[in-house]
């Protein structure tokens, strides 16, 4: 985060430290709210949070141009980024009710693989000369793709249920 904030926000080291605290608060809020939303509606929570993640990442390059925008944007981004964890974990546990421990470990591995692939794609965008502002746009595209996969998966389940 420090290079992004230094480049786009012209942040001082003190503001970078403050931003990291805000991100931690966002992670905590997101995990809590994501769990509550998942209890309300698993599919609804998944779609809502992925949609929010795509939108906040798409506008993050604009928000990062000011300190206030960065503070707000980073809290919302962090909340959405960690808010998706509880609904995804619950979906995995439901899908693999016979082997929840194995499913949970595979889910954690997939989460880490996604982090690595996202970092690689963001790094590739920077390497192509697109700058730090391109990284959240790559993330927005990935979140939108994930949302599309959720919609397709739900449509497939409905077709199977109707055919049975």
HULINCOR-V901773 format. One record per pair of residues at least 4 apart in sequence whose C-alpha atoms are under 8 Angstrom apart, sorted by the first residue. I is the first residue (numbers start at 1). J is the second residue. D is the distance in whole Angstrom. If there is no record, write none. Layout:
i->I j->J d->D
i->I j->J d->D
This chain:
i->1 j->5 d->6
i->1 j->16 d->8
i->1 j->20 d->8
i->2 j->6 d->6
i->2 j->16 d->6
i->3 j->7 d->6
i->4 j->8 d->6
i->4 j->9 d->8
i->4 j->132 d->6
i->4 j->133 d->8
i->5 j->9 d->5
i->5 j->10 d->6
i->5 j->11 d->6
i->5 j->16 d->7
i->5 j->64 d->7
i->6 j->10 d->4
i->6 j->11 d->5
i->6 j->12 d->7
i->7 j->11 d->8
i->7 j->132 d->7
i->8 j->61 d->8
i->8 j->64 d->6
i->8 j->65 d->6
i->8 j->132 d->8
i->8 j->133 d->7
i->9 j->64 d->5
i->9 j->65 d->5
i->9 j->66 d->6
i->9 j->67 d->6
i->9 j->70 d->7
i->11 j->15 d->6
i->11 j->16 d->6
i->11 j->67 d->8
i->12 j->16 d->6
i->13 j->17 d->6
i->14 j->18 d->6
i->15 j->19 d->6
i->16 j->20 d->6
i->17 j->21 d->6
i->18 j->22 d->6
i->19 j->23 d->6
i->19 j->70 d->8
i->19 j->71 d->6
i->19 j->74 d->7
i->20 j->24 d->6
i->21 j->25 d->6
i->22 j->26 d->6
i->22 j->71 d->7
i->22 j->74 d->7
i->22 j->75 d->6
i->23 j->27 d->6
i->23 j->74 d->6
i->23 j->75 d->5
i->23 j->78 d->5
i->24 j->28 d->6
i->24 j->78 d->7
i->25 j->29 d->6
i->25 j->75 d->7
i->25 j->78 d->8
i->26 j->30 d->6
i->26 j->74 d->8
i->26 j->75 d->5
i->26 j->76 d->6
i->26 j->77 d->7
i->26 j->78 d->5
i->26 j->79 d->4
i->26 j->82 d->8
i->27 j->31 d->6
i->27 j->75 d->8
i->27 j->78 d->5
i->27 j->79 d->5
i->27 j->80 d->8
i->27 j->81 d->7
i->27 j->82 d->5
i->27 j->83 d->7
i->28 j->32 d->6
i->28 j->79 d->7
i->28 j->82 d->8
i->29 j->33 d->6
i->29 j->79 d->6
i->29 j->83 d->8
i->30 j->34 d->6
i->30 j->78 d->7
i->30 j->79 d->4
i->30 j->80 d->6
i->30 j->81 d->7
i->30 j->82 d->5
i->30 j->83 d->4
i->30 j->84 d->8
i->31 j->35 d->6
i->31 j->79 d->7
i->31 j->82 d->5
i->31 j->83 d->5
i->31 j->84 d->8
i->31 j->85 d->7
i->31 j->86 d->7
i->32 j->36 d->6
i->32 j->83 d->7
i->33 j->37 d->6
i->33 j->83 d->6
i->34 j->38 d->6
i->34 j->45 d->7
i->34 j->49 d->8
i->34 j->82 d->8
i->34 j->83 d->4
i->34 j->84 d->6
i->34 j->85 d->7
i->34 j->86 d->6
i->34 j->87 d->7
i->35 j->39 d->6
i->35 j->83 d->7
i->35 j->86 d->5
i->35 j->87 d->7
i->36 j->40 d->6
i->37 j->41 d->6
i->37 j->42 d->7
i->37 j->44 d->8
i->37 j->45 d->5
i->37 j->87 d->8
i->38 j->42 d->4
i->38 j->43 d->8
i->38 j->44 d->8
i->38 j->45 d->5
i->38 j->46 d->7
i->38 j->86 d->7
i->38 j->87 d->5
i->38 j->90 d->8
i->40 j->45 d->8
i->41 j->45 d->6
i->42 j->46 d->6
i->42 j->87 d->6
i->42 j->90 d->8
i->42 j->91 d->7
i->43 j->47 d->6
i->43 j->87 d->8
i->44 j->48 d->6
i->45 j->49 d->6
i->45 j->84 d->8
i->45 j->87 d->7
i->46 j->50 d->6
i->46 j->84 d->6
i->46 j->87 d->6
i->46 j->88 d->7
i->46 j->147 d->8
i->46 j->150 d->8
i->47 j->51 d->6
i->47 j->147 d->6
i->47 j->150 d->7
i->47 j->151 d->8
i->48 j->52 d->6
i->49 j->53 d->6
i->49 j->80 d->6
i->49 j->83 d->7
i->49 j->84 d->6
i->50 j->54 d->6
i->50 j->80 d->7
i->50 j->84 d->7
i->50 j->143 d->6
i->50 j->144 d->7
i->50 j->146 d->7
i->50 j->147 d->6
i->51 j->55 d->6
i->51 j->143 d->7
i->51 j->144 d->7
i->51 j->147 d->7
i->52 j->56 d->6
i->52 j->80 d->6
i->53 j->57 d->6
i->53 j->77 d->6
i->53 j->80 d->5
i->53 j->81 d->7
i->53 j->140 d->7
i->53 j->143 d->6
i->54 j->58 d->6
i->54 j->139 d->7
i->54 j->140 d->4
i->54 j->141 d->7
i->54 j->142 d->8
i->54 j->143 d->5
i->54 j->144 d->6
i->55 j->59 d->6
i->55 j->140 d->7
i->56 j->60 d->6
i->56 j->73 d->7
i->56 j->76 d->7
i->56 j->77 d->6
i->56 j->140 d->8
i->57 j->61 d->8
i->57 j->77 d->7
i->57 j->136 d->5
i->57 j->137 d->6
i->57 j->139 d->6
i->57 j->140 d->5
i->58 j->136 d->6
i->58 j->137 d->5
i->58 j->140 d->5
i->59 j->63 d->6
i->60 j->64 d->6
i->60 j->70 d->8
i->60 j->73 d->6
i->60 j->74 d->8
i->60 j->136 d->7
i->61 j->65 d->7
i->61 j->133 d->5
i->61 j->134 d->8
i->61 j->136 d->7
i->61 j->137 d->8
i->62 j->69 d->8
i->63 j->68 d->8
i->63 j->69 d->4
i->63 j->70 d->5
i->63 j->72 d->8
i->63 j->73 d->6
i->64 j->69 d->6
i->64 j->70 d->4
i->64 j->73 d->7
i->65 j->69 d->7
i->65 j->70 d->7
i->66 j->70 d->6
i->67 j->71 d->6
i->68 j->72 d->6
i->69 j->73 d->6
i->70 j->74 d->6
i->71 j->75 d->6
i->72 j->76 d->6
i->73 j->77 d->6
i->74 j->78 d->6
i->75 j->79 d->6
i->76 j->80 d->6
i->77 j->81 d->6
i->78 j->82 d->6
i->79 j->83 d->5
i->80 j->84 d->6
i->81 j->85 d->8
i->83 j->87 d->8
i->84 j->88 d->6
i->85 j->89 d->6
i->86 j->90 d->6
i->87 j->91 d->6
i->88 j->92 d->6
i->89 j->93 d->6
i->89 j->104 d->7
i->89 j->107 d->7
i->90 j->94 d->6
i->91 j->95 d->6
i->92 j->96 d->6
i->92 j->103 d->6
i->92 j->104 d->7
i->92 j->107 d->7
i->93 j->97 d->6
i->93 j->100 d->6
i->93 j->103 d->7
i->93 j->104 d->7
i->96 j->100 d->6
i->96 j->103 d->6
i->99 j->103 d->6
i->100 j->104 d->6
i->101 j->105 d->6
i->102 j->106 d->6
i->103 j->107 d->6
i->104 j->108 d->6
i->105 j->109 d->6
i->106 j->110 d->6
i->107 j->111 d->6
i->108 j->112 d->6
i->109 j->113 d->6
i->110 j->114 d->6
i->111 j->115 d->6
i->112 j->116 d->6
i->113 j->117 d->6
i->114 j->118 d->6
i->115 j->119 d->6
i->116 j->120 d->6
i->117 j->121 d->6
i->118 j->122 d->6
i->118 j->138 d->8
i->118 j->139 d->7
i->119 j->123 d->6
i->120 j->124 d->6
i->121 j->125 d->6
i->121 j->138 d->7
i->122 j->126 d->6
i->122 j->134 d->7
i->122 j->135 d->5
i->122 j->136 d->8
i->122 j->138 d->6
i->122 j->139 d->8
i->123 j->127 d->6
i->123 j->135 d->8
i->124 j->128 d->6
i->125 j->129 d->7
i->125 j->130 d->6
i->125 j->131 d->7
i->125 j->134 d->6
i->125 j->135 d->7
i->125 j->138 d->8
i->126 j->130 d->5
i->126 j->131 d->5
i->126 j->132 d->6
i->126 j->134 d->7
i->126 j->135 d->7
i->127 j->131 d->8
i->130 j->134 d->6
i->131 j->135 d->8
i->133 j->137 d->7
i->134 j->138 d->6
i->135 j->139 d->6
i->136 j->140 d->6
i->137 j->141 d->6
i->138 j->142 d->6
i->139 j->143 d->6
i->140 j->144 d->6
i->141 j->145 d->6
i->142 j->146 d->6
i->143 j->147 d->6
i->144 j->148 d->6
i->145 j->149 d->6
i->146 j->150 d->6
i->147 j->151 d->6
i->148 j->152 d->6
i->149 j->153 d->6
i->150 j->154 d->6
i->151 j->155 d->6
i->152 j->156 d->6
i->153 j->157 d->6
i->154 j->158 d->6
i->155 j->159 d->6
i->156 j->160 d->6
i->157 j->161 d->6
i->158 j->162 d->6
i->159 j->163 d->6
i->160 j->164 d->6
